[in-house]
Amino acid sequence: MTAIYIDADACPVKAEAERVITRHKLHMFVVSNGGLRPSQNPLVENVIVPEGPDIADMWIADRAGVGDIVVTGDIPLAAKCVEAGARVLKHNGEALTQANIGNVLATRDLMADLRAADPFRQGGGKGFTKADRSRFLEALEREIRAASRR
């Protein structure tokens, strides 16, 4: 049975994912270091992990596998989950797969190096839009259908 794992600390699409999993009657794990309002939905399990770097990521990576879907913006976590056979979506609906995770990881590392070399090149990036939210919903539906065919 497909499970959905949400890397929740900075996830802008938790509510949207909850609506979709409720419609499909799937179990969802919302994993964070705390500070989030827990869902009352019986299909949503709120998992609070101890404080510390990457503890939530490790919890998800240890459990996600073939047929599961992981929602994260954390590229190293995405790489581990793709390697384990899980389907991975970024918050904007972009699917991370065996075919593209290497390039995405390399780009992330390159950008981190550029930011470290130039202290004035900090932050930035685009804001999260309604179009991103819509693409995420479409992608999550598509991934759930694909996972259920397995």
Phi and psi in radians as a Rosetta constraint file:
Dihedral C 1 N 2 CA 2 C 2 CIRCULARHARMONIC -1.199 0.35
Dihedral N 2 CA 2 C 2 N 3 CIRCULARHARMONIC 2.343 0.35
Dihedral C 2 N 3 CA 3 C 3 CIRCULARHARMONIC -2.055 0.35
Dihedral N 3 CA 3 C 3 N 4 CIRCULARHARMONIC 2.599 0.35
Dihedral C 3 N 4 CA 4 C 4 CIRCULARHARMONIC -1.905 0.35
Dihedral N 4 CA 4 C 4 N 5 CIRCULARHARMONIC 2.280 0.35
Dihedral C 4 N 5 CA 5 C 5 CIRCULARHARMONIC -2.012 0.35
Dihedral N 5 CA 5 C 5 N 6 CIRCULARHARMONIC 2.170 0.35
Dihedral C 5 N 6 CA 6 C 6 CIRCULARHARMONIC -1.925 0.35
Dihedral N 6 CA 6 C 6 N 7 CIRCULARHARMONIC 2.097 0.35
Dihedral C 6 N 7 CA 7 C 7 CIRCULARHARMONIC -1.385 0.35
Dihedral N 7 CA 7 C 7 N 8 CIRCULARHARMONIC 1.653 0.35
Dihedral C 7 N 8 CA 8 C 8 CIRCULARHARMONIC -1.561 0.35
Dihedral N 8 CA 8 C 8 N 9 CIRCULARHARMONIC -0.267 0.35
Dihedral C 8 N 9 CA 9 C 9 CIRCULARHARMONIC -0.978 0.35
Dihedral N 9 CA 9 C 9 N 10 CIRCULARHARMONIC -0.693 0.35
Dihedral C 9 N 10 CA 10 C 10 CIRCULARHARMONIC -2.213 0.35
Dihedral N 10 CA 10 C 10 N 11 CIRCULARHARMONIC 0.562 0.35
Dihedral C 10 N 11 CA 11 C 11 CIRCULARHARMONIC -1.578 0.35
Dihedral N 11 CA 11 C 11 N 12 CIRCULARHARMONIC 2.075 0.35
Dihedral C 11 N 12 CA 12 C 12 CIRCULARHARMONIC -1.504 0.35
Dihedral N 12 CA 12 C 12 N 13 CIRCULARHARMONIC 0.030 0.35
Dihedral C 12 N 13 CA 13 C 13 CIRCULARHARMONIC -2.138 0.35
Dihedral N 13 CA 13 C 13 N 14 CIRCULARHARMONIC 0.458 0.35
Dihedral C 13 N 14 CA 14 C 14 CIRCULARHARMONIC -1.073 0.35
Dihedral N 14 CA 14 C 14 N 15 CIRCULARHARMONIC -0.804 0.35
Dihedral C 14 N 15 CA 15 C 15 CIRCULARHARMONIC -1.122 0.35
Dihedral N 15 CA 15 C 15 N 16 CIRCULARHARMONIC -0.699 0.35
Dihedral C 15 N 16 CA 16 C 16 CIRCULARHARMONIC -1.133 0.35
Dihedral N 16 CA 16 C 16 N 17 CIRCULARHARMONIC -0.764 0.35
Dihedral C 16 N 17 CA 17 C 17 CIRCULARHARMONIC -1.095 0.35
Dihedral N 17 CA 17 C 17 N 18 CIRCULARHARMONIC -0.677 0.35
Dihedral C 17 N 18 CA 18 C 18 CIRCULARHARMONIC -1.101 0.35
Dihedral N 18 CA 18 C 18 N 19 CIRCULARHARMONIC -0.714 0.35
Dihedral C 18 N 19 CA 19 C 19 CIRCULARHARMONIC -1.080 0.35
Dihedral N 19 CA 19 C 19 N 20 CIRCULARHARMONIC -0.737 0.35
Dihedral C 19 N 20 CA 20 C 20 CIRCULARHARMONIC -1.185 0.35
Dihedral N 20 CA 20 C 20 N 21 CIRCULARHARMONIC -0.792 0.35
Dihedral C 20 N 21 CA 21 C 21 CIRCULARHARMONIC -1.173 0.35
Dihedral N 21 CA 21 C 21 N 22 CIRCULARHARMONIC -0.533 0.35
Dihedral C 21 N 22 CA 22 C 22 CIRCULARHARMONIC -1.148 0.35
Dihedral N 22 CA 22 C 22 N 23 CIRCULARHARMONIC -0.744 0.35
Dihedral C 22 N 23 CA 23 C 23 CIRCULARHARMONIC -1.100 0.35
Dihedral N 23 CA 23 C 23 N 24 CIRCULARHARMONIC -0.648 0.35
Dihedral C 23 N 24 CA 24 C 24 CIRCULARHARMONIC -1.613 0.35
Dihedral N 24 CA 24 C 24 N 25 CIRCULARHARMONIC -0.060 0.35
Dihedral C 24 N 25 CA 25 C 25 CIRCULARHARMONIC 0.983 0.35
Dihedral N 25 CA 25 C 25 N 26 CIRCULARHARMONIC 0.865 0.35
Dihedral C 25 N 26 CA 26 C 26 CIRCULARHARMONIC -1.883 0.35
Dihedral N 26 CA 26 C 26 N 27 CIRCULARHARMONIC 2.756 0.35
Dihedral C 26 N 27 CA 27 C 27 CIRCULARHARMONIC -1.575 0.35
Dihedral N 27 CA 27 C 27 N 28 CIRCULARHARMONIC 2.395 0.35
Dihedral C 27 N 28 CA 28 C 28 CIRCULARHARMONIC -2.217 0.35
Dihedral N 28 CA 28 C 28 N 29 CIRCULARHARMONIC 2.340 0.35
Dihedral C 28 N 29 CA 29 C 29 CIRCULARHARMONIC -1.847 0.35
Dihedral N 29 CA 29 C 29 N 30 CIRCULARHARMONIC 2.116 0.35
Dihedral C 29 N 30 CA 30 C 30 CIRCULARHARMONIC -1.816 0.35
Dihedral N 30 CA 30 C 30 N 31 CIRCULARHARMONIC 1.855 0.35
Dihedral C 30 N 31 CA 31 C 31 CIRCULARHARMONIC -1.852 0.35
Dihedral N 31 CA 31 C 31 N 32 CIRCULARHARMONIC 2.181 0.35
Dihedral C 31 N 32 CA 32 C 32 CIRCULARHARMONIC -2.672 0.35
Dihedral N 32 CA 32 C 32 N 33 CIRCULARHARMONIC 3.046 0.35
Dihedral C 32 N 33 CA 33 C 33 CIRCULARHARMONIC -1.540 0.35
Dihedral N 33 CA 33 C 33 N 34 CIRCULARHARMONIC 0.106 0.35
Dihedral C 33 N 34 CA 34 C 34 CIRCULARHARMONIC 1.905 0.35
Dihedral N 34 CA 34 C 34 N 35 CIRCULARHARMONIC 3.135 0.35
Dihedral C 34 N 35 CA 35 C 35 CIRCULARHARMONIC 1.484 0.35
Dihedral N 35 CA 35 C 35 N 36 CIRCULARHARMONIC 0.069 0.35
Dihedral C 35 N 36 CA 36 C 36 CIRCULARHARMONIC -1.844 0.35
Dihedral N 36 CA 36 C 36 N 37 CIRCULARHARMONIC 2.565 0.35
Dihedral C 36 N 37 CA 37 C 37 CIRCULARHARMONIC -1.267 0.35
Dihedral N 37 CA 37 C 37 N 38 CIRCULARHARMONIC 2.115 0.35
Dihedral C 37 N 38 CA 38 C 38 CIRCULARHARMONIC -1.204 0.35
Dihedral N 38 CA 38 C 38 N 39 CIRCULARHARMONIC 2.531 0.35
Dihedral C 38 N 39 CA 39 C 39 CIRCULARHARMONIC -1.351 0.35
Dihedral N 39 CA 39 C 39 N 40 CIRCULARHARMONIC 2.570 0.35
Dihedral C 39 N 40 CA 40 C 40 CIRCULARHARMONIC -1.620 0.35
Dihedral N 40 CA 40 C 40 N 41 CIRCULARHARMONIC -0.036 0.35
Dihedral C 40 N 41 CA 41 C 41 CIRCULARHARMONIC -1.185 0.35
Dihedral N 41 CA 41 C 41 N 42 CIRCULARHARMONIC 2.207 0.35
Dihedral C 41 N 42 CA 42 C 42 CIRCULARHARMONIC -1.168 0.35
Dihedral N 42 CA 42 C 42 N 43 CIRCULARHARMONIC -0.282 0.35
Dihedral C 42 N 43 CA 43 C 43 CIRCULARHARMONIC -1.481 0.35
Dihedral N 43 CA 43 C 43 N 44 CIRCULARHARMONIC -0.142 0.35
Dihedral C 43 N 44 CA 44 C 44 CIRCULARHARMONIC -1.882 0.35
Dihedral N 44 CA 44 C 44 N 45 CIRCULARHARMONIC 2.142 0.35
Dihedral C 44 N 45 CA 45 C 45 CIRCULARHARMONIC -1.857 0.35
Dihedral N 45 CA 45 C 45 N 46 CIRCULARHARMONIC 2.087 0.35
Dihedral C 45 N 46 CA 46 C 46 CIRCULARHARMONIC -1.528 0.35
Dihedral N 46 CA 46 C 46 N 47 CIRCULARHARMONIC 2.055 0.35
Dihedral C 46 N 47 CA 47 C 47 CIRCULARHARMONIC -1.908 0.35
Dihedral N 47 CA 47 C 47 N 48 CIRCULARHARMONIC 2.050 0.35
Dihedral C 47 N 48 CA 48 C 48 CIRCULARHARMONIC -1.791 0.35
Dihedral N 48 CA 48 C 48 N 49 CIRCULARHARMONIC 2.074 0.35
Dihedral C 48 N 49 CA 49 C 49 CIRCULARHARMONIC -1.780 0.35
Dihedral N 49 CA 49 C 49 N 50 CIRCULARHARMONIC 2.802 0.35
Dihedral C 49 N 50 CA 50 C 50 CIRCULARHARMONIC -1.080 0.35
Dihedral N 50 CA 50 C 50 N 51 CIRCULARHARMONIC 2.719 0.35
Dihedral C 50 N 51 CA 51 C 51 CIRCULARHARMONIC -1.069 0.35
Dihedral N 51 CA 51 C 51 N 52 CIRCULARHARMONIC 2.591 0.35
Dihedral C 51 N 52 CA 52 C 52 CIRCULARHARMONIC 2.503 0.35
Dihedral N 52 CA 52 C 52 N 53 CIRCULARHARMONIC 2.722 0.35
Dihedral C 52 N 53 CA 53 C 53 CIRCULARHARMONIC -1.149 0.35
Dihedral N 53 CA 53 C 53 N 54 CIRCULARHARMONIC 2.239 0.35
Dihedral C 53 N 54 CA 54 C 54 CIRCULARHARMONIC 1.134 0.35
Dihedral N 54 CA 54 C 54 N 55 CIRCULARHARMONIC 0.289 0.35
Dihedral C 54 N 55 CA 55 C 55 CIRCULARHARMONIC -1.166 0.35
Dihedral N 55 CA 55 C 55 N 56 CIRCULARHARMONIC -0.758 0.35
Dihedral C 55 N 56 CA 56 C 56 CIRCULARHARMONIC -1.104 0.35
Dihedral N 56 CA 56 C 56 N 57 CIRCULARHARMONIC -0.730 0.35
Dihedral C 56 N 57 CA 57 C 57 CIRCULARHARMONIC -1.056 0.35
Dihedral N 57 CA 57 C 57 N 58 CIRCULARHARMONIC -0.769 0.35
Dihedral C 57 N 58 CA 58 C 58 CIRCULARHARMONIC -1.118 0.35
Dihedral N 58 CA 58 C 58 N 59 CIRCULARHARMONIC -0.679 0.35
Dihedral C 58 N 59 CA 59 C 59 CIRCULARHARMONIC -1.059 0.35
Dihedral N 59 CA 59 C 59 N 60 CIRCULARHARMONIC -0.796 0.35
Dihedral C 59 N 60 CA 60 C 60 CIRCULARHARMONIC -1.170 0.35
Dihedral N 60 CA 60 C 60 N 61 CIRCULARHARMONIC -0.840 0.35
Dihedral C 60 N 61 CA 61 C 61 CIRCULARHARMONIC -1.060 0.35
Dihedral N 61 CA 61 C 61 N 62 CIRCULARHARMONIC -0.575 0.35
Dihedral C 61 N 62 CA 62 C 62 CIRCULARHARMONIC -1.237 0.35
Dihedral N 62 CA 62 C 62 N 63 CIRCULARHARMONIC -0.337 0.35
Dihedral C 62 N 63 CA 63 C 63 CIRCULARHARMONIC -1.984 0.35
Dihedral N 63 CA 63 C 63 N 64 CIRCULARHARMONIC -0.559 0.35
Dihedral C 63 N 64 CA 64 C 64 CIRCULARHARMONIC -1.249 0.35
Dihedral N 64 CA 64 C 64 N 65 CIRCULARHARMONIC 2.407 0.35
Dihedral C 64 N 65 CA 65 C 65 CIRCULARHARMONIC -2.652 0.35
Dihedral N 65 CA 65 C 65 N 66 CIRCULARHARMONIC -2.812 0.35
Dihedral C 65 N 66 CA 66 C 66 CIRCULARHARMONIC -0.979 0.35
Dihedral N 66 CA 66 C 66 N 67 CIRCULARHARMONIC 2.276 0.35
Dihedral C 66 N 67 CA 67 C 67 CIRCULARHARMONIC 1.572 0.35
Dihedral N 67 CA 67 C 67 N 68 CIRCULARHARMONIC -0.213 0.35
Dihedral C 67 N 68 CA 68 C 68 CIRCULARHARMONIC -1.580 0.35
Dihedral N 68 CA 68 C 68 N 69 CIRCULARHARMONIC 2.840 0.35
Dihedral C 68 N 69 CA 69 C 69 CIRCULARHARMONIC -2.183 0.35
Dihedral N 69 CA 69 C 69 N 70 CIRCULARHARMONIC 2.281 0.35
Dihedral C 69 N 70 CA 70 C 70 CIRCULARHARMONIC -2.010 0.35
Dihedral N 70 CA 70 C 70 N 71 CIRCULARHARMONIC 2.313 0.35
Dihedral C 70 N 71 CA 71 C 71 CIRCULARHARMONIC -1.950 0.35
Dihedral N 71 CA 71 C 71 N 72 CIRCULARHARMONIC 2.020 0.35
Dihedral C 71 N 72 CA 72 C 72 CIRCULARHARMONIC -2.753 0.35
Dihedral N 72 CA 72 C 72 N 73 CIRCULARHARMONIC 2.709 0.35
Dihedral C 72 N 73 CA 73 C 73 CIRCULARHARMONIC -1.848 0.35
Dihedral N 73 CA 73 C 73 N 74 CIRCULARHARMONIC 0.018 0.35
Dihedral C 73 N 74 CA 74 C 74 CIRCULARHARMONIC -1.536 0.35
Dihedral N 74 CA 74 C 74 N 75 CIRCULARHARMONIC 1.905 0.35
Dihedral C 74 N 75 CA 75 C 75 CIRCULARHARMONIC -1.181 0.35
Dihedral N 75 CA 75 C 75 N 76 CIRCULARHARMONIC -0.754 0.35
Dihedral C 75 N 76 CA 76 C 76 CIRCULARHARMONIC -1.051 0.35
Dihedral N 76 CA 76 C 76 N 77 CIRCULARHARMONIC -0.677 0.35
Dihedral C 76 N 77 CA 77 C 77 CIRCULARHARMONIC -1.104 0.35
Dihedral N 77 CA 77 C 77 N 78 CIRCULARHARMONIC -0.771 0.35
Dihedral C 77 N 78 CA 78 C 78 CIRCULARHARMONIC -1.007 0.35
Dihedral N 78 CA 78 C 78 N 79 CIRCULARHARMONIC -0.748 0.35
Dihedral C 78 N 79 CA 79 C 79 CIRCULARHARMONIC -1.070 0.35
Dihedral N 79 CA 79 C 79 N 80 CIRCULARHARMONIC -0.751 0.35
Dihedral C 79 N 80 CA 80 C 80 CIRCULARHARMONIC -1.107 0.35
Dihedral N 80 CA 80 C 80 N 81 CIRCULARHARMONIC -0.713 0.35
Dihedral C 80 N 81 CA 81 C 81 CIRCULARHARMONIC -1.241 0.35
Dihedral N 81 CA 81 C 81 N 82 CIRCULARHARMONIC -0.691 0.35
Dihedral C 81 N 82 CA 82 C 82 CIRCULARHARMONIC -1.070 0.35
Dihedral N 82 CA 82 C 82 N 83 CIRCULARHARMONIC -0.763 0.35
Dihedral C 82 N 83 CA 83 C 83 CIRCULARHARMONIC -1.049 0.35
Dihedral N 83 CA 83 C 83 N 84 CIRCULARHARMONIC -0.601 0.35
Dihedral C 83 N 84 CA 84 C 84 CIRCULARHARMONIC -1.389 0.35
Dihedral N 84 CA 84 C 84 N 85 CIRCULARHARMONIC -0.094 0.35
Dihedral C 84 N 85 CA 85 C 85 CIRCULARHARMONIC 1.727 0.35
Dihedral N 85 CA 85 C 85 N 86 CIRCULARHARMONIC 0.042 0.35
Dihedral C 85 N 86 CA 86 C 86 CIRCULARHARMONIC -1.372 0.35
Dihedral N 86 CA 86 C 86 N 87 CIRCULARHARMONIC 2.760 0.35
Dihedral C 86 N 87 CA 87 C 87 CIRCULARHARMONIC -1.578 0.35
Dihedral N 87 CA 87 C 87 N 88 CIRCULARHARMONIC 2.417 0.35
Dihedral C 87 N 88 CA 88 C 88 CIRCULARHARMONIC -2.234 0.35
Dihedral N 88 CA 88 C 88 N 89 CIRCULARHARMONIC 2.331 0.35
Dihedral C 88 N 89 CA 89 C 89 CIRCULARHARMONIC -2.157 0.35
Dihedral N 89 CA 89 C 89 N 90 CIRCULARHARMONIC 2.416 0.35
Dihedral C 89 N 90 CA 90 C 90 CIRCULARHARMONIC -1.437 0.35
Dihedral N 90 CA 90 C 90 N 91 CIRCULARHARMONIC 2.940 0.35
Dihedral C 90 N 91 CA 91 C 91 CIRCULARHARMONIC -1.086 0.35
Dihedral N 91 CA 91 C 91 N 92 CIRCULARHARMONIC -0.434 0.35
Dihedral C 91 N 92 CA 92 C 92 CIRCULARHARMONIC -1.575 0.35
Dihedral N 92 CA 92 C 92 N 93 CIRCULARHARMONIC 0.114 0.35
Dihedral C 92 N 93 CA 93 C 93 CIRCULARHARMONIC 1.634 0.35
Dihedral N 93 CA 93 C 93 N 94 CIRCULARHARMONIC -0.077 0.35
Dihedral C 93 N 94 CA 94 C 94 CIRCULARHARMONIC -1.207 0.35
Dihedral N 94 CA 94 C 94 N 95 CIRCULARHARMONIC 2.209 0.35
Dihedral C 94 N 95 CA 95 C 95 CIRCULARHARMONIC -1.479 0.35
Dihedral N 95 CA 95 C 95 N 96 CIRCULARHARMONIC 2.341 0.35
Dihedral C 95 N 96 CA 96 C 96 CIRCULARHARMONIC -1.858 0.35
Dihedral N 96 CA 96 C 96 N 97 CIRCULARHARMONIC 2.162 0.35
Dihedral C 96 N 97 CA 97 C 97 CIRCULARHARMONIC -2.292 0.35
Dihedral N 97 CA 97 C 97 N 98 CIRCULARHARMONIC 3.076 0.35
Dihedral C 97 N 98 CA 98 C 98 CIRCULARHARMONIC -0.988 0.35
Dihedral N 98 CA 98 C 98 N 99 CIRCULARHARMONIC -0.586 0.35
Dihedral C 98 N 99 CA 99 C 99 CIRCULARHARMONIC -1.259 0.35
Dihedral N 99 CA 99 C 99 N 100 CIRCULARHARMONIC -0.507 0.35
Dihedral C 99 N 100 CA 100 C 100 CIRCULARHARMONIC -2.101 0.35
Dihedral N 100 CA 100 C 100 N 101 CIRCULARHARMONIC -0.154 0.35
Dihedral C 100 N 101 CA 101 C 101 CIRCULARHARMONIC -1.133 0.35
Dihedral N 101 CA 101 C 101 N 102 CIRCULARHARMONIC -0.591 0.35
Dihedral C 101 N 102 CA 102 C 102 CIRCULARHARMONIC -1.085 0.35
Dihedral N 102 CA 102 C 102 N 103 CIRCULARHARMONIC -0.793 0.35
Dihedral C 102 N 103 CA 103 C 103 CIRCULARHARMONIC -1.157 0.35
Dihedral N 103 CA 103 C 103 N 104 CIRCULARHARMONIC -0.709 0.35
Dihedral C 103 N 104 CA 104 C 104 CIRCULARHARMONIC -1.139 0.35
Dihedral N 104 CA 104 C 104 N 105 CIRCULARHARMONIC -0.729 0.35
Dihedral C 104 N 105 CA 105 C 105 CIRCULARHARMONIC -1.143 0.35
Dihedral N 105 CA 105 C 105 N 106 CIRCULARHARMONIC -0.737 0.35
Dihedral C 105 N 106 CA 106 C 106 CIRCULARHARMONIC -1.130 0.35
Dihedral N 106 CA 106 C 106 N 107 CIRCULARHARMONIC -0.707 0.35
Dihedral C 106 N 107 CA 107 C 107 CIRCULARHARMONIC -1.130 0.35
Dihedral N 107 CA 107 C 107 N 108 CIRCULARHARMONIC -0.729 0.35
Dihedral C 107 N 108 CA 108 C 108 CIRCULARHARMONIC -1.032 0.35
Dihedral N 108 CA 108 C 108 N 109 CIRCULARHARMONIC -0.806 0.35
Dihedral C 108 N 109 CA 109 C 109 CIRCULARHARMONIC -1.132 0.35
Dihedral N 109 CA 109 C 109 N 110 CIRCULARHARMONIC -0.707 0.35
Dihedral C 109 N 110 CA 110 C 110 CIRCULARHARMONIC -1.080 0.35
Dihedral N 110 CA 110 C 110 N 111 CIRCULARHARMONIC -0.795 0.35
Dihedral C 110 N 111 CA 111 C 111 CIRCULARHARMONIC -1.143 0.35
Dihedral N 111 CA 111 C 111 N 112 CIRCULARHARMONIC -0.633 0.35
Dihedral C 111 N 112 CA 112 C 112 CIRCULARHARMONIC -1.114 0.35
Dihedral N 112 CA 112 C 112 N 113 CIRCULARHARMONIC -0.716 0.35
Dihedral C 112 N 113 CA 113 C 113 CIRCULARHARMONIC -1.124 0.35
Dihedral N 113 CA 113 C 113 N 114 CIRCULARHARMONIC -0.727 0.35
Dihedral C 113 N 114 CA 114 C 114 CIRCULARHARMONIC -1.119 0.35
Dihedral N 114 CA 114 C 114 N 115 CIRCULARHARMONIC -0.734 0.35
Dihedral C 114 N 115 CA 115 C 115 CIRCULARHARMONIC -1.133 0.35
Dihedral N 115 CA 115 C 115 N 116 CIRCULARHARMONIC -0.646 0.35
Dihedral C 115 N 116 CA 116 C 116 CIRCULARHARMONIC -1.194 0.35
Dihedral N 116 CA 116 C 116 N 117 CIRCULARHARMONIC -0.576 0.35
Dihedral C 116 N 117 CA 117 C 117 CIRCULARHARMONIC -1.393 0.35
Dihedral N 117 CA 117 C 117 N 118 CIRCULARHARMONIC -0.405 0.35
Dihedral C 117 N 118 CA 118 C 118 CIRCULARHARMONIC -2.241 0.35
Dihedral N 118 CA 118 C 118 N 119 CIRCULARHARMONIC 1.738 0.35
Dihedral C 118 N 119 CA 119 C 119 CIRCULARHARMONIC -1.108 0.35
Dihedral N 119 CA 119 C 119 N 120 CIRCULARHARMONIC -0.252 0.35
Dihedral C 119 N 120 CA 120 C 120 CIRCULARHARMONIC -1.537 0.35
Dihedral N 120 CA 120 C 120 N 121 CIRCULARHARMONIC -0.141 0.35
Dihedral C 120 N 121 CA 121 C 121 CIRCULARHARMONIC -1.733 0.35
Dihedral N 121 CA 121 C 121 N 122 CIRCULARHARMONIC 1.134 0.35
Dihedral C 121 N 122 CA 122 C 122 CIRCULARHARMONIC -2.001 0.35
Dihedral N 122 CA 122 C 122 N 123 CIRCULARHARMONIC 2.686 0.35
Dihedral C 122 N 123 CA 123 C 123 CIRCULARHARMONIC 1.130 0.35
Dihedral N 123 CA 123 C 123 N 124 CIRCULARHARMONIC -2.524 0.35
Dihedral C 123 N 124 CA 124 C 124 CIRCULARHARMONIC 1.536 0.35
Dihedral N 124 CA 124 C 124 N 125 CIRCULARHARMONIC -2.655 0.35
Dihedral C 124 N 125 CA 125 C 125 CIRCULARHARMONIC 1.445 0.35
Dihedral N 125 CA 125 C 125 N 126 CIRCULARHARMONIC 2.835 0.35
Dihedral C 125 N 126 CA 126 C 126 CIRCULARHARMONIC -1.464 0.35
Dihedral N 126 CA 126 C 126 N 127 CIRCULARHARMONIC 2.690 0.35
Dihedral C 126 N 127 CA 127 C 127 CIRCULARHARMONIC -1.335 0.35
Dihedral N 127 CA 127 C 127 N 128 CIRCULARHARMONIC 2.832 0.35
Dihedral C 127 N 128 CA 128 C 128 CIRCULARHARMONIC -1.417 0.35
Dihedral N 128 CA 128 C 128 N 129 CIRCULARHARMONIC 2.217 0.35
Dihedral C 128 N 129 CA 129 C 129 CIRCULARHARMONIC -1.967 0.35
Dihedral N 129 CA 129 C 129 N 130 CIRCULARHARMONIC 2.970 0.35
Dihedral C 129 N 130 CA 130 C 130 CIRCULARHARMONIC -1.085 0.35
Dihedral N 130 CA 130 C 130 N 131 CIRCULARHARMONIC -0.612 0.35
Dihedral C 130 N 131 CA 131 C 131 CIRCULARHARMONIC -1.128 0.35
Dihedral N 131 CA 131 C 131 N 132 CIRCULARHARMONIC -0.681 0.35
Dihedral C 131 N 132 CA 132 C 132 CIRCULARHARMONIC -1.078 0.35
Dihedral N 132 CA 132 C 132 N 133 CIRCULARHARMONIC -0.763 0.35
Dihedral C 132 N 133 CA 133 C 133 CIRCULARHARMONIC -1.088 0.35
Dihedral N 133 CA 133 C 133 N 134 CIRCULARHARMONIC -0.746 0.35
Dihedral C 133 N 134 CA 134 C 134 CIRCULARHARMONIC -1.134 0.35
Dihedral N 134 CA 134 C 134 N 135 CIRCULARHARMONIC -0.765 0.35
Dihedral C 134 N 135 CA 135 C 135 CIRCULARHARMONIC -1.088 0.35
Dihedral N 135 CA 135 C 135 N 136 CIRCULARHARMONIC -0.659 0.35
Dihedral C 135 N 136 CA 136 C 136 CIRCULARHARMONIC -1.089 0.35
Dihedral N 136 CA 136 C 136 N 137 CIRCULARHARMONIC -0.826 0.35
Dihedral C 136 N 137 CA 137 C 137 CIRCULARHARMONIC -1.043 0.35
Dihedral N 137 CA 137 C 137 N 138 CIRCULARHARMONIC -0.776 0.35
Dihedral C 137 N 138 CA 138 C 138 CIRCULARHARMONIC -1.090 0.35
Dihedral N 138 CA 138 C 138 N 139 CIRCULARHARMONIC -0.779 0.35
Dihedral C 138 N 139 CA 139 C 139 CIRCULARHARMONIC -1.145 0.35
Dihedral N 139 CA 139 C 139 N 140 CIRCULARHARMONIC -0.706 0.35
Dihedral C 139 N 140 CA 140 C 140 CIRCULARHARMONIC -1.113 0.35
Dihedral N 140 CA 140 C 140 N 141 CIRCULARHARMONIC -0.765 0.35
Dihedral C 140 N 141 CA 141 C 141 CIRCULARHARMONIC -1.010 0.35
Dihedral N 141 CA 141 C 141 N 142 CIRCULARHARMONIC -0.807 0.35
Dihedral C 141 N 142 CA 142 C 142 CIRCULARHARMONIC -1.078 0.35
Dihedral N 142 CA 142 C 142 N 143 CIRCULARHARMONIC -0.772 0.35
Dihedral C 142 N 143 CA 143 C 143 CIRCULARHARMONIC -1.187 0.35
Dihedral N 143 CA 143 C 143 N 144 CIRCULARHARMONIC -0.641 0.35
Dihedral C 143 N 144 CA 144 C 144 CIRCULARHARMONIC -1.121 0.35
Dihedral N 144 CA 144 C 144 N 145 CIRCULARHARMONIC -0.772 0.35
Dihedral C 144 N 145 CA 145 C 145 CIRCULARHARMONIC -1.086 0.35
Dihedral N 145 CA 145 C 145 N 146 CIRCULARHARMONIC -0.752 0.35
Dihedral C 145 N 146 CA 146 C 146 CIRCULARHARMONIC -1.129 0.35
Dihedral N 146 CA 146 C 146 N 147 CIRCULARHARMONIC -0.716 0.35
Dihedral C 146 N 147 CA 147 C 147 CIRCULARHARMONIC -1.154 0.35
Dihedral N 147 CA 147 C 147 N 148 CIRCULARHARMONIC -0.631 0.35
Dihedral C 147 N 148 CA 148 C 148 CIRCULARHARMONIC -1.261 0.35
Dihedral N 148 CA 148 C 148 N 149 CIRCULARHARMONIC -0.400 0.35
Dihedral C 148 N 149 CA 149 C 149 CIRCULARHARMONIC -1.325 0.35
Dihedral N 149 CA 149 C 149 N 150 CIRCULARHARMONIC -0.323 0.35
